């Protein structure tokens, strides 16, 4: 294996170096009047497998998504595909509209009633996770939201017969983050994540069997 030369990275470039931050998601919520809000996030992660929990972080002030979640404790994580039309709609959702404005209408996206929670799914997107808040944590000017998944749905063509994701059909999108937007031509940068690779360890010690048994236990 060829070892490449390492260079020190200046602190102002650390955020650029970490790209891509994570999978792109649009989170839908509703306010006290039942008005729909949608926000774009790249800080959404599956935090635990069983029970399945999803976490994301956001600014603590001035974010309608967080205000609505604090109010009713529910949201839906909608995952778009790496598709120019869908990504353009995500960019529209991310604009700073006034509170009470339905971003789905502005982006010409379709609200689809959820199975369990009040906030809707987004019909044009392929995967949806309905969530109820487990806890929140505030620090500095950020808030982390941890939630239990209470229902999930997907476009039929995105799943195989065993429930595994068909990556080439779902075509997940990653967002490179604000660091890549804050320069001309001020366009958001996305990366395709649709080419899975299966790789196994070359190591053959007893830990391999232990790991496989633990994986089988959680299936």
Backbone as a printed PyTorch tensor [residue, N CA C, xyz], in Angstrom:
tensor([[[  0.8390,  -1.1950,   0.0000],
         [  0.0000,   0.0000,   0.0000],
         [  0.8770,   1.2500,   0.0000]],

        [[  0.6170,   2.1570,  -0.9250],
         [  1.3980,   3.3870,  -1.0230],
         [  0.8960,   4.4010,   0.0040]],

        [[  1.8150,   4.8910,   0.8240],
         [  1.4660,   5.9010,   1.8220],
         [  1.6690,   7.2890,   1.2190]],

        [[  0.5820,   8.0560,   1.1180],
         [  0.6850,   9.3890,   0.5400],
         [  1.2660,  10.3640,   1.5530]],

        [[  1.8550,  11.4100,   1.0300],
         [  2.3940,  12.4610,   1.8800],
         [  1.2570,  13.2400,   2.5310]],

        [[  1.3820,  13.5250,   3.8170],
         [  0.3570,  14.2720,   4.5600],
         [  0.7410,  15.7460,   4.6510]],

        [[ -0.2750,  16.6050,   4.5930],
         [ -0.0510,  18.0420,   4.7470],
         [ -0.9380,  18.5570,   5.8630]],

        [[ -0.4580,  19.5140,   6.6130],
         [ -1.2590,  20.1350,   7.6570],
         [ -2.3210,  21.0360,   7.0250]],

        [[ -3.5220,  21.0150,   7.6050],
         [ -4.6430,  21.7880,   7.0750],
         [ -4.9290,  22.9430,   8.0240]],

        [[ -5.0210,  24.1500,   7.4830],
         [ -5.3080,  25.3200,   8.3050],
         [ -6.7120,  25.2210,   8.9040]],

        [[ -6.8910,  25.7730,  10.0830],
         [ -8.1570,  25.6510,  10.8010],
         [ -9.3320,  26.1750,   9.9930]],

        [[ -9.1430,  27.2460,   9.2390],
         [-10.2610,  27.8010,   8.4780],
         [-10.7240,  26.8590,   7.3590]],

        [[ -9.9360,  25.8170,   7.0720],
         [-10.3150,  24.8650,   6.0300],
         [-10.7750,  23.5160,   6.5850]],

        [[-10.8490,  23.3810,   7.8990],
         [-11.2440,  22.1020,   8.4790],
         [-12.6330,  21.6770,   8.0170]],

        [[-13.5650,  22.6350,   7.9910],
         [-14.9310,  22.3000,   7.6150],
         [-14.9940,  21.8330,   6.1630]],

        [[-14.1880,  22.4160,   5.3060],
         [-14.1410,  21.9980,   3.9020],
         [-13.5740,  20.5890,   3.7870]],

        [[-12.5890,  20.2910,   4.6130],
         [-11.9240,  18.9930,   4.5620],
         [-12.8630,  17.8540,   4.9350]],

        [[-13.8290,  18.1210,   5.8030],
         [-14.6920,  17.0490,   6.3090],
         [-15.7900,  16.6700,   5.3150]],

        [[-15.9620,  17.4350,   4.2320],
         [-17.0180,  17.1230,   3.2630],
         [-16.8440,  15.6830,   2.7570]],

        [[-17.9320,  14.9100,   2.6090],
         [-19.2980,  15.3810,   2.7590],
         [-19.7900,  15.1370,   4.1820]],

        [[-20.5280,  16.1020,   4.7800],
         [-20.9960,  15.9310,   6.1490],
         [-21.9360,  14.7510,   6.3340]],

        [[-22.9200,  14.5820,   5.4510],
         [-23.8520,  13.4850,   5.6730],
         [-24.9390,  13.4270,   4.6340]],

        [[-25.8150,  12.4410,   4.8180],
         [-26.8920,  12.2330,   3.8710],
         [-27.8590,  13.4150,   3.9030]],

        [[-28.3620,  13.7800,   2.7510],
         [-29.2750,  14.9090,   2.6270],
         [-30.6820,  14.4890,   3.0360]],

        [[-31.3290,  15.3080,   3.8550],
         [-32.6890,  15.0240,   4.3140],
         [-33.5060,  16.3010,   4.3360]],

        [[-34.7950,  16.1540,   4.0980],
         [-35.7390,  17.2520,   4.2910],
         [-36.6840,  16.8320,   5.4150]],

        [[-36.6960,  17.6200,   6.4870],
         [-37.5070,  17.3020,   7.6590],
         [-38.7870,  18.1240,   7.6210]],

        [[-39.9120,  17.4320,   7.7220],
         [-41.2100,  18.1070,   7.7350],
         [-41.7880,  18.0980,   9.1430]],

        [[-42.4070,  19.2410,   9.5150],
         [-43.0590,  19.4100,  10.8120],
         [-44.3490,  20.1920,  10.5880]],

        [[-45.1390,  20.3240,  11.6460],
         [-46.3240,  21.1890,  11.6020],
         [-46.3230,  22.0770,  12.8400]],

        [[-46.8880,  23.2850,  12.7010],
         [-46.9570,  24.2010,  13.8300],
         [-48.2900,  24.0590,  14.5600]],

        [[-48.5610,  24.9580,  15.5040],
         [-49.7760,  24.8620,  16.3190],
         [-51.0440,  24.9960,  15.4930]],

        [[-50.9530,  25.6800,  14.3540],
         [-52.1130,  25.8480,  13.4720],
         [-52.2080,  24.7490,  12.4210]],

        [[-51.3150,  23.7770,  12.4960],
         [-51.3180,  22.6900,  11.5320],
         [-50.6580,  23.0240,  10.2120]],

        [[-49.9560,  24.1760,  10.1510],
         [-49.2790,  24.5750,   8.9220],
         [-47.9910,  23.7740,   8.7570]],

        [[-47.7250,  23.3320,   7.5350],
         [-46.5720,  22.4790,   7.2490],
         [-45.3160,  23.3210,   7.0820]],

        [[-44.2190,  22.8410,   7.6540],
         [-42.9090,  23.4430,   7.4520],
         [-41.9660,  22.3570,   6.9630]],

        [[-41.0430,  22.7370,   6.0980],
         [-40.0270,  21.8010,   5.6160],
         [-38.6670,  22.4660,   5.6770]],

        [[-37.6780,  21.7490,   6.1750],
         [-36.3140,  22.2620,   6.2770],
         [-35.3240,  21.2490,   5.7590]],

        [[-34.2800,  21.7250,   5.0870],
         [-33.2420,  20.8560,   4.5370],
         [-32.0880,  20.7180,   5.5280]],

        [[-31.6060,  19.4880,   5.7200],
         [-30.5470,  19.2140,   6.6910],
         [-29.5550,  18.1950,   6.1250]],

        [[-28.2900,  18.3740,   6.4860],
         [-27.2680,  17.3820,   6.1640],
         [-26.6370,  16.8330,   7.4400]],

        [[-27.3210,  17.0260,   8.5610],
         [-26.7910,  16.5740,   9.8580],
         [-27.6340,  15.4350,  10.4280]],

        [[-28.3700,  14.7420,   9.5650],
         [-29.2670,  13.6800,   9.9920],
         [-28.5240,  12.3460,   9.9450]],

        [[-28.5600,  11.5840,  11.0340],
         [-27.8780,  10.2880,  11.0730],
         [-28.7420,   9.2630,  11.7930]],

        [[-28.5670,   7.9990,  11.4120],
         [-29.1500,   6.9070,  12.1850],
         [-28.2420,   6.7030,  13.3940]],

        [[-28.7650,   6.9720,  14.5730],
         [-27.9390,   6.9530,  15.7790],
         [-27.8640,   5.5710,  16.4130]],

        [[-28.9650,   4.8230,  16.3960],
         [-28.9840,   3.4660,  16.9340],
         [-29.7850,   2.5760,  15.9940]],

        [[-29.4870,   1.2740,  16.0420],
         [-30.1290,   0.3240,  15.1350],
         [-31.4340,  -0.2350,  15.7040]],

        [[-31.4070,  -0.6770,  16.9470],
         [-32.5630,  -1.3690,  17.5200],
         [-32.7000,  -1.0250,  19.0060]],

        [[-33.6710,  -0.1820,  19.3720],
         [-34.6740,   0.4250,  18.5000],
         [-34.0340,   1.4610,  17.5850]],

        [[-34.6110,   1.6150,  16.4030],
         [-34.0200,   2.5690,  15.4650],
         [-34.3120,   3.9880,  15.9170]],

        [[-33.2390,   4.7780,  16.0020],
         [-33.3520,   6.1850,  16.3610],
         [-32.5880,   7.0310,  15.3470]],

        [[-33.1230,   8.2000,  15.0760],
         [-32.4990,   9.1490,  14.1650],
         [-32.2050,  10.4310,  14.9300]],

        [[-31.0410,  11.0110,  14.6760],
         [-30.6530,  12.2620,  15.3310],
         [-30.2790,  13.2930,  14.2700]],

        [[-30.4930,  14.5590,  14.6090],
         [-29.9900,  15.6340,  13.7640],
         [-29.7080,  16.8440,  14.6460]],

        [[-28.8960,  17.7530,  14.1180],
         [-28.5850,  18.9790,  14.8460],
         [-29.0300,  20.1850,  14.0230]],

        [[-29.3180,  21.2770,  14.7420],
         [-29.7690,  22.5000,  14.0860],
         [-29.4440,  23.6780,  14.9940]],

        [[-29.5410,  24.8800,  14.4560],
         [-29.4060,  26.0610,  15.2980],
         [-30.5350,  26.0870,  16.3150]],

        [[-30.2570,  26.6090,  17.4980],
         [-31.2450,  26.5970,  18.5840],
         [-32.2790,  27.7020,  18.4600]],

        [[-31.9600,  28.7550,  17.7400],
         [-32.8710,  29.8870,  17.6340],
         [-33.2140,  30.1670,  16.1730]],

        [[-34.4560,  30.5880,  15.9550],
         [-34.8700,  31.0380,  14.6420],
         [-35.0920,  29.9510,  13.6200]],

        [[-35.1950,  28.7040,  14.0500],
         [-35.4070,  27.5920,  13.1260],
         [-36.8200,  27.0470,  13.3440]],

        [[-37.6670,  27.1540,  12.3330],
         [-39.0500,  26.7160,  12.4620],
         [-39.1470,  25.2230,  12.7410]],

        [[-38.2580,  24.4360,  12.1370],
         [-38.2710,  22.9910,  12.3660],
         [-38.1600,  22.6840,  13.8540]],

        [[-37.1820,  23.2950,  14.5160],
         [-36.9750,  23.0210,  15.9350],
         [-38.1340,  23.5590,  16.7710]],

        [[-38.6380,  24.7420,  16.4480],
         [-39.7610,  25.3070,  17.1960],
         [-40.9750,  24.3880,  17.1320]],

        [[-41.2550,  23.8410,  15.9570],
         [-42.3980,  22.9410,  15.8240],
         [-42.1680,  21.6220,  16.5500]],

        [[-40.9430,  21.1340,  16.5280],
         [-40.6280,  19.8880,  17.2300],
         [-40.7560,  20.0790,  18.7370]],

        [[-40.2930,  21.2030,  19.2450],
         [-40.4490,  21.4820,  20.6800],
         [-41.9260,  21.5560,  21.0450]],

        [[-42.7580,  21.9900,  20.1180],
         [-44.1830,  22.1500,  20.3720],
         [-44.9150,  20.8140,  20.4310]],

        [[-44.6690,  19.9480,  19.4460],
         [-45.4740,  18.7160,  19.3840],
         [-44.6700,  17.4180,  19.3370]],

        [[-43.3520,  17.5090,  19.2620],
         [-42.5120,  16.3210,  19.4100],
         [-42.5260,  15.3430,  18.2550]],

        [[-42.9350,  15.7870,  17.0680],
         [-43.0090,  14.8820,  15.9280],
         [-42.3770,  15.5050,  14.6870]],

        [[-41.8110,  14.6480,  13.8360],
         [-41.3040,  15.1140,  12.5460],
         [-41.1360,  13.9130,  11.6160]],

        [[-40.9350,  14.2090,  10.3330],
         [-40.6910,  13.1660,   9.3410],
         [-39.3930,  13.4840,   8.6210]],

        [[-38.5210,  12.4880,   8.5240],
         [-37.2880,  12.6030,   7.7560],
         [-37.5500,  12.0370,   6.3590]],

        [[-37.4450,  12.8920,   5.3550],
         [-37.6680,  12.5070,   3.9630],
         [-36.3370,  12.5540,   3.2250]],

        [[-35.9860,  11.4840,   2.5080],
         [-34.6930,  11.4040,   1.8550],
         [-34.8390,  11.5230,   0.3410]],

        [[-34.3360,  12.6090,  -0.2440],
         [-34.4000,  12.7880,  -1.6950],
         [-33.3330,  11.9670,  -2.4030]],

        [[-33.4360,  11.9020,  -3.7090],
         [-32.4580,  11.2090,  -4.5380],
         [-31.4900,  12.1940,  -5.1710]],

        [[-30.3930,  11.6570,  -5.6840],
         [-29.4110,  12.4660,  -6.4040],
         [-29.9500,  12.7070,  -7.8100]],

        [[-30.8810,  13.6450,  -7.8780],
         [-31.5980,  13.9670,  -9.0990],
         [-31.6610,  15.4870,  -9.2080]],

        [[-31.2960,  16.0660, -10.3370],
         [-31.2310,  17.5340, -10.4390],
         [-32.5330,  18.2290, -10.0730]],

        [[-33.6590,  17.6770, -10.4870],
         [-34.9380,  18.3150, -10.1810],
         [-35.2350,  18.2430,  -8.6890]],

        [[-34.9970,  17.0870,  -8.0780],
         [-35.2340,  16.9760,  -6.6400],
         [-34.2850,  17.8640,  -5.8530]],

        [[-33.0280,  17.9200,  -6.2450],
         [-32.0570,  18.7290,  -5.5100],
         [-32.3630,  20.2140,  -5.6410]],

        [[-32.8700,  20.6320,  -6.7890],
         [-33.2760,  22.0310,  -6.9480],
         [-34.4290,  22.3680,  -6.0060]],

        [[-35.3260,  21.4180,  -5.8130],
         [-36.4450,  21.6260,  -4.8950],
         [-35.9400,  21.6840,  -3.4460]],

        [[-34.9410,  20.8580,  -3.1270],
         [-34.3440,  20.9120,  -1.7880],
         [-33.7100,  22.2810,  -1.5490]],

        [[-33.0340,  22.8250,  -2.5520],
         [-32.4350,  24.1560,  -2.4270],
         [-33.5060,  25.2080,  -2.1650]],

        [[-34.6700,  25.0530,  -2.7980],
         [-35.7740,  25.9870,  -2.5800],
         [-36.2970,  25.8730,  -1.1530]],

        [[-36.4530,  24.6450,  -0.6730],
         [-36.9200,  24.4110,   0.6990],
         [-36.0010,  25.0930,   1.6980]],

        [[-34.6990,  25.1270,   1.3930],
         [-33.7190,  25.6750,   2.3240],
         [-33.6480,  27.1880,   2.3760]],

        [[-34.4380,  27.8790,   1.5610],
         [-34.4200,  29.3410,   1.5750],
         [-35.0910,  29.8900,   2.8360]],

        [[-34.7280,  31.1060,   3.2680],
         [-35.2360,  31.6590,   4.5370],
         [-36.6320,  32.2720,   4.4110]],

        [[-37.6360,  31.4360,   4.2140],
         [-39.0100,  31.9210,   4.1450],
         [-39.4970,  32.3500,   5.5280]],

        [[-40.4910,  33.2240,   5.5600],
         [-41.0980,  33.6510,   6.8150],
         [-41.8010,  32.4790,   7.4910]],

        [[-41.8840,  32.5530,   8.8310],
         [-42.5800,  31.5110,   9.5790],
         [-44.0320,  31.4330,   9.1230]],

        [[-44.5250,  30.2070,   8.9450],
         [-45.8920,  29.9990,   8.4970],
         [-46.0100,  29.7430,   7.0150]],

        [[-44.9420,  30.0380,   6.2510],
         [-44.9470,  29.7690,   4.8180],
         [-44.7070,  28.2820,   4.5910]],

        [[-45.4950,  27.6760,   3.7070],
         [-45.3550,  26.2570,   3.3940],
         [-44.2750,  26.1000,   2.3210]],

        [[-43.0990,  25.6430,   2.7390],
         [-41.9880,  25.4760,   1.8100],
         [-42.2760,  24.4240,   0.7420]],

        [[-43.1180,  23.4500,   1.0520],
         [-43.4400,  22.4290,   0.0540],
         [-44.1540,  23.0540,  -1.1410]],

        [[-45.0600,  23.9730,  -0.8630],
         [-45.7410,  24.6620,  -1.9590],
         [-44.7640,  25.4930,  -2.7740]],

        [[-43.8690,  26.2020,  -2.1020],
         [-42.8930,  27.0260,  -2.8080],
         [-41.9940,  26.1690,  -3.7060]],

        [[-41.6670,  24.9740,  -3.2440],
         [-40.7810,  24.0870,  -3.9970],
         [-41.5430,  23.1630,  -4.9460]],

        [[-42.8550,  23.3120,  -4.9900],
         [-43.7130,  22.4700,  -5.8400],
         [-43.5280,  20.9910,  -5.5130]],

        [[-43.5270,  20.7150,  -4.2160],
         [-43.4910,  19.3540,  -3.7000],
         [-44.8620,  18.9980,  -3.1310]],

        [[-45.1480,  17.7000,  -3.0650],
         [-46.4780,  17.2310,  -2.6730],
         [-46.4680,  16.6310,  -1.2760]],

        [[-47.3350,  17.1430,  -0.3960],
         [-47.4710,  16.5880,   0.9570],
         [-48.2930,  15.3060,   0.8910]],

        [[-47.7630,  14.2500,   1.4900],
         [-48.4390,  12.9530,   1.5460],
         [-48.7100,  12.6270,   3.0120]],

        [[-49.9640,  12.3820,   3.4060],
         [-50.2430,  12.0990,   4.8150],
         [-49.3830,  10.9510,   5.3450]],

        [[-48.8990,  11.1150,   6.5720],
         [-48.0960,  10.0740,   7.2080],
         [-48.9920,   9.0000,   7.8070]],

        [[-48.3880,   7.8800,   8.1420],
         [-49.1430,   6.7570,   8.6950],
         [-49.4370,   6.9460,  10.1770]],

        [[-48.5000,   7.5830,  10.9180],
         [-48.6170,   7.6550,  12.3770],
         [-48.5930,   9.0820,  12.8940]],

        [[-47.6890,   9.9040,  12.4110],
         [-47.4930,  11.2560,  12.9670],
         [-48.2430,  12.2980,  12.1510]],

        [[-48.3530,  13.5030,  12.7230],
         [-49.0900,  14.5870,  12.0620],
         [-48.3550,  15.2040,  10.8730]],

        [[-47.0380,  15.4350,  10.9520],
         [-46.3560,  16.0200,   9.7950],
         [-46.4300,  15.0830,   8.5870]],

        [[-46.5010,  15.6480,   7.3860],
         [-46.6350,  14.8080,   6.1930],
         [-45.2970,  14.2930,   5.6860]],

        [[-45.3800,  13.2660,   4.8460],
         [-44.2510,  12.8340,   4.0450],
         [-44.2020,  13.6870,   2.7700]],

        [[-43.1120,  13.5670,   2.0430],
         [-42.9860,  14.2500,   0.7520],
         [-43.0970,  13.2030,  -0.3380]],

        [[-44.1420,  13.2970,  -1.1320],
         [-44.4730,  12.2510,  -2.0850],
         [-43.3710,  12.0000,  -3.1010]],

        [[-42.7030,  13.0530,  -3.5680],
         [-41.7030,  12.9020,  -4.6250],
         [-40.4270,  12.2080,  -4.1560]],

        [[-40.1870,  12.1600,  -2.8420],
         [-38.9760,  11.5400,  -2.3220],
         [-39.2190,  10.0590,  -2.0580]],

        [[-38.1460,   9.2720,  -2.0380],
         [-38.3060,   7.8160,  -2.0490],
         [-38.3520,   7.1530,  -0.6780]],

        [[-37.8330,   7.8180,   0.3710],
         [-37.7920,   7.1750,   1.6960],
         [-38.2480,   8.1480,   2.7720]],

        [[-38.9720,   7.6020,   3.7630],
         [-39.5890,   8.4340,   4.7970],
         [-39.5140,   7.7250,   6.1530]],

        [[-39.1280,   8.4810,   7.1830],
         [-39.0520,   7.9570,   8.5420],
         [-39.8550,   8.8750,   9.4610]],

        [[-40.9470,   8.3440,   9.9870],
         [-41.7950,   9.1120,  10.9020],
         [-41.2230,   8.9790,  12.3150]],

        [[-41.0500,  10.1100,  12.9920],
         [-40.2900,  10.1370,  14.2430],
         [-41.0290,  10.8460,  15.3690]],

        [[-40.7850,  10.3650,  16.5910],
         [-41.2120,  11.0520,  17.8080],
         [-39.9800,  11.2930,  18.6690]],

        [[-39.8960,  12.4840,  19.2340],
         [-38.6960,  12.9090,  19.9520],
         [-38.4850,  12.0790,  21.2180]],

        [[-37.2480,  11.6150,  21.4050],
         [-36.8560,  10.9270,  22.6300],
         [-36.2260,  11.9150,  23.6100]],

        [[-35.3310,  12.7750,  23.1080],
         [-34.7350,  13.8170,  23.9360],
         [-34.0720,  14.8600,  23.0440]],

        [[-33.8140,  16.0120,  23.6400],
         [-33.0530,  17.0680,  22.9650],
         [-31.9290,  17.5280,  23.8790]],

        [[-30.8720,  18.0370,  23.2900],
         [-29.7270,  18.5220,  24.0440],
         [-29.2690,  19.8440,  23.4450]],

        [[-29.2580,  20.9030,  24.2760],
         [-28.8040,  22.2180,  23.8470],
         [-27.3550,  22.4320,  24.2620]],

        [[-26.5560,  23.0030,  23.3740],
         [-25.2180,  23.4400,  23.7310],
         [-24.8010,  24.5350,  22.7730]],

        [[-24.0290,  25.5020,  23.3100],
         [-23.6320,  26.6740,  22.5130],
         [-24.8740,  27.2130,  21.8200]],

        [[-24.8480,  27.3210,  20.5000],
         [-26.0310,  27.8100,  19.7790],
         [-26.6830,  26.7000,  18.9620]],

        [[-26.4570,  25.4560,  19.3970],
         [-26.9710,  24.3010,  18.6630],
         [-27.8730,  23.4490,  19.5420]],

        [[-28.7320,  22.6750,  18.8830],
         [-29.5710,  21.6970,  19.5660],
         [-29.5030,  20.3760,  18.8160]],

        [[-29.2860,  19.2960,  19.5520],
         [-29.3840,  17.9580,  18.9660],
         [-30.7440,  17.3770,  19.3170]],

        [[-31.3970,  16.7890,  18.3270],
         [-32.6900,  16.1330,  18.5140],
         [-32.5020,  14.6400,  18.2690]],

        [[-32.8610,  13.8220,  19.2630],
         [-32.8290,  12.3680,  19.1220],
         [-34.2670,  11.8680,  19.1280]],

        [[-34.6170,  11.0230,  18.1660],
         [-36.0100,  10.5990,  18.0400],
         [-36.1180,   9.1110,  17.7450]],

        [[-37.2240,   8.5250,  18.1960],
         [-37.5500,   7.1470,  17.8790],
         [-38.2910,   7.1020,  16.5510]],

        [[-37.9240,   6.1710,  15.6810],
         [-38.6630,   5.9570,  14.4450],
         [-39.9020,   5.1280,  14.7690]],

        [[-41.0820,   5.6510,  14.4290],
         [-42.3360,   4.9560,  14.7540],
         [-43.0070,   4.3870,  13.5110]],

        [[-42.5330,   4.7810,  12.3280],
         [-43.0350,   4.2180,  11.0690],
         [-42.0560,   4.5930,   9.9700]],

        [[-41.9830,   3.7580,   8.9470],
         [-41.1230,   4.0370,   7.8000],
         [-41.8050,   3.5520,   6.5320]],

        [[-41.5340,   4.2350,   5.4270],
         [-42.1150,   3.8430,   4.1400],
         [-41.1320,   4.1870,   3.0430]],

        [[-41.3240,   3.5800,   1.8750],
         [-40.4110,   3.7970,   0.7610],
         [-41.1100,   3.4790,  -0.5460]],

        [[-40.5910,   4.0290,  -1.6170],
         [-41.0450,   3.6420,  -2.9420],
         [-40.7210,   2.1760,  -3.1510]],

        [[-41.6660,   1.4090,  -3.6580],
         [-41.5180,  -0.0400,  -3.7700],
         [-40.2770,  -0.4280,  -4.5580]],

        [[-39.9410,   0.3420,  -5.5830],
         [-38.8120,  -0.0180,  -6.4380],
         [-37.4640,   0.2060,  -5.7590]],

        [[-37.4590,   0.8370,  -4.5890],
         [-36.2080,   1.0980,  -3.8770],
         [-35.8190,  -0.0250,  -2.9230]],

        [[-36.6480,  -1.0690,  -2.8210],
         [-36.3860,  -2.1740,  -1.9010],
         [-36.3580,  -3.4960,  -2.6510]],

        [[-35.4660,  -4.4050,  -2.2160],
         [-35.5090,  -5.7500,  -2.7720],
         [-36.4470,  -6.6120,  -1.9330]],

        [[-36.5500,  -7.8870,  -2.2550],
         [-37.5150,  -8.7580,  -1.5820],
         [-37.2020,  -8.9630,  -0.1080]],

        [[-35.9480,  -8.7230,   0.2990],
         [-35.5520,  -8.8930,   1.6950],
         [-35.5430,  -7.5770,   2.4600]],

        [[-36.0030,  -6.4960,   1.8330],
         [-36.0690,  -5.2100,   2.5090],
         [-34.8000,  -4.3960,   2.4540]],

        [[-33.7970,  -4.8560,   1.6870],
         [-32.5650,  -4.0880,   1.5530],
         [-32.7490,  -2.9910,   0.5110]],

        [[-32.0140,  -1.9050,   0.7130],
         [-32.1160,  -0.7620,  -0.1790],
         [-31.4640,  -1.0660,  -1.5250]],

        [[-32.1620,  -0.7410,  -2.6110],
         [-31.5830,  -0.7980,  -3.9570],
         [-30.9110,   0.5450,  -4.2220]],

        [[-29.6170,   0.5960,  -4.0270],
         [-28.9060,   1.8720,  -4.0640],
         [-29.0160,   2.5510,  -5.4260]],

        [[-28.9750,   1.7720,  -6.4990],
         [-29.0060,   2.4000,  -7.8190],
         [-30.3530,   3.0350,  -8.1130]],

        [[-31.4190,   2.5590,  -7.4430],
         [-32.7480,   3.1270,  -7.6370],
         [-33.0010,   4.2790,  -6.6650]],

        [[-32.6810,   4.0610,  -5.3920],
         [-32.8720,   5.1150,  -4.3870],
         [-31.9260,   6.2850,  -4.6420]],

        [[-30.7090,   5.9800,  -5.0950],
         [-29.7380,   6.9980,  -5.4980],
         [-29.5680,   8.0790,  -4.4270]],

        [[-29.0900,   7.7210,  -3.2320],
         [-28.9730,   8.6960,  -2.1390],
         [-28.0530,   9.8610,  -2.4920]],

        [[-28.3380,  11.0050,  -1.8790],
         [-27.5510,  12.2110,  -2.1180],
         [-26.8720,  12.6510,  -0.8260]],

        [[-25.6290,  13.0800,  -0.9400],
         [-24.8870,  13.6620,   0.1640],
         [-24.7000,  15.1550,  -0.0990]],

        [[-24.7310,  15.9420,   0.9790],
         [-24.5630,  17.3910,   0.8640],
         [-23.1850,  17.7670,   1.3790]],

        [[-22.4570,  18.5540,   0.6210],
         [-21.0830,  18.8950,   0.9980],
         [-20.9930,  19.9300,   2.1160]],

        [[-22.0880,  20.6170,   2.4080],
         [-22.1020,  21.5290,   3.5410],
         [-21.9620,  22.9880,   3.1540]],

        [[-22.1890,  23.8440,   4.1490],
         [-22.1960,  25.2860,   3.9220],
         [-20.8600,  25.7960,   3.4100]],

        [[-19.7700,  25.1340,   3.7740],
         [-18.4520,  25.5960,   3.3420],
         [-18.3200,  25.6230,   1.8290]],

        [[-19.0660,  24.7560,   1.1570],
         [-18.9820,  24.6970,  -0.2990],
         [-20.0180,  25.5940,  -0.9720]],

        [[-20.9110,  26.1680,  -0.1740],
         [-21.8580,  27.1420,  -0.7150],
         [-21.3150,  28.5630,  -0.5940]],

        [[-20.5110,  28.7890,   0.4110],
         [-20.0460,  30.1520,   0.7120],
         [-18.9010,  30.5960,  -0.1800]],

        [[-19.0560,  30.4140,  -1.4650],
         [-18.1070,  30.9200,  -2.4480],
         [-18.8390,  30.9880,  -3.7850]],

        [[-18.4640,  31.8920,  -4.6910],
         [-19.1040,  31.9490,  -6.0010],
         [-18.9730,  30.5950,  -6.7050]],

        [[-19.9990,  30.1680,  -7.4590],
         [-21.2060,  30.8980,  -7.8590],
         [-22.3790,  30.7300,  -6.8840]],

        [[-22.1140,  30.4210,  -5.6340],
         [-23.1470,  30.3030,  -4.6110],
         [-24.2180,  29.2840,  -5.0020]],

        [[-23.7480,  28.1310,  -5.4100],
         [-24.6220,  26.9930,  -5.6830],
         [-24.2770,  25.8860,  -4.7000]],

        [[-25.2940,  25.1990,  -4.2090],
         [-25.0690,  24.0920,  -3.2830],
         [-24.3880,  22.9410,  -4.0070]],

        [[-23.5220,  22.2310,  -3.2930],
         [-22.7990,  21.1110,  -3.8930],
         [-23.2650,  19.7900,  -3.2680]],

        [[-23.6360,  18.8600,  -4.1300],
         [-24.1050,  17.5500,  -3.6950],
         [-23.2400,  16.4660,  -4.3310]],

        [[-23.1860,  15.3100,  -3.6740],
         [-22.3910,  14.1850,  -4.1480],
         [-23.2670,  12.9480,  -4.1910]],

        [[-23.0880,  12.1400,  -5.2080],
         [-23.8620,  10.9180,  -5.3510],
         [-23.3240,   9.8370,  -4.4250]],

        [[-24.2400,   9.0500,  -3.8590],
         [-23.8350,   7.9730,  -2.9440],
         [-24.5210,   6.6710,  -3.3220]],

        [[-24.5270,   6.3570,  -4.6160],
         [-25.3300,   5.2350,  -5.1060],
         [-24.5080,   4.0300,  -5.5470]],

        [[-23.2340,   3.9750,  -5.1680],
         [-22.4050,   2.8710,  -5.6350],
         [-21.8080,   2.1170,  -4.4390]],

        [[-22.5670,   1.1700,  -3.8690],
         [-22.0680,   0.4290,  -2.7000],
         [-20.9330,  -0.5140,  -3.0870]],

        [[-20.0810,  -0.7710,  -2.1320],
         [-18.9660,  -1.6960,  -2.3290],
         [-18.9090,  -2.6390,  -1.1390]],

        [[-18.9050,  -3.9420,  -1.3860],
         [-18.8150,  -4.9220,  -0.3020],
         [-17.3560,  -5.3410,  -0.1370]],

        [[-16.8440,  -5.1580,   1.0740],
         [-15.4450,  -5.4610,   1.3670],
         [-15.3770,  -6.2100,   2.6890]],

        [[-14.5130,  -7.1880,   2.7720],
         [-14.3490,  -7.9270,   4.0170],
         [-12.9450,  -7.7160,   4.5560]],

        [[-12.7750,  -7.9620,   5.8550],
         [-11.4750,  -7.8170,   6.4880],
         [-10.5490,  -8.9570,   6.0660]],

        [[ -9.2640,  -8.6400,   5.9040],
         [ -8.2810,  -9.6870,   5.6270],
         [ -7.8930, -10.4280,   6.8940]],

        [[ -8.2270,  -9.8410,   8.0540],
         [ -7.8590, -10.4320,   9.3430],
         [ -8.7160, -11.6660,   9.6220]],

        [[ -8.1080, -12.7400,  10.1410],
         [ -8.8270, -13.9970,  10.3480],
         [ -8.8070, -14.4680,  11.8010]],

        [[ -8.6580, -13.5580,  12.7500],
         [ -8.6220, -13.9280,  14.1570],
         [ -9.9950, -14.2460,  14.7200]],

        [[-10.0810, -14.6500,  16.0080],
         [-11.3530, -15.0400,  16.6340],
         [-12.3630, -13.8930,  16.7040]],

        [[-11.8920, -12.6610,  16.6330],
         [-12.8130, -11.5270,  16.6830],
         [-13.7750, -11.5140,  15.4970]],

        [[-13.3650, -12.1250,  14.3780],
         [-14.2190, -12.1570,  13.1880],
         [-15.4980, -12.9250,  13.4720]],

        [[-15.3740, -14.1230,  14.0680],
         [-16.5610, -14.9280,  14.3820],
         [-17.4320, -14.2400,  15.4280]],

        [[-16.7910, -13.5880,  16.3920],
         [-17.5470, -12.8690,  17.4200],
         [-18.3660, -11.7460,  16.7820]],

        [[-17.7230, -11.0310,  15.8720],
         [-18.4070,  -9.9180,  15.2020],
         [-19.5760, -10.4300,  14.3690]],

        [[-19.3840, -11.5270,  13.6350],
         [-20.4570, -12.0610,  12.7980],
         [-21.6290, -12.5310,  13.6550]],

        [[-21.3230, -13.1430,  14.7880],
         [-22.3980, -13.5930,  15.6820],
         [-23.1840, -12.4300,  16.2260]],

        [[-22.5040, -11.3560,  16.5520],
         [-23.1850, -10.1680,  17.0670],
         [-24.0690,  -9.5290,  15.9940]],

        [[-23.5790,  -9.5180,  14.7580],
         [-24.3760,  -8.9990,  13.6540],
         [-25.6400,  -9.8410,  13.4460]],

        [[-25.4800, -11.1680,  13.4450],
         [-26.6170, -12.0700,  13.2620],
         [-27.6490, -11.8910,  14.3740]],

        [[-27.1680, -11.5870,  15.5710],
         [-28.0500, -11.4020,  16.7180],
         [-28.9570, -10.1940,  16.5470]],

        [[-28.5080,  -9.1950,  15.7960],
         [-29.2640,  -7.9760,  15.6350],
         [-30.0940,  -7.9270,  14.3510]],

        [[-30.0740,  -9.0210,  13.5860],
         [-30.8710,  -9.0470,  12.3580],
         [-32.3420,  -9.2270,  12.6820]]])
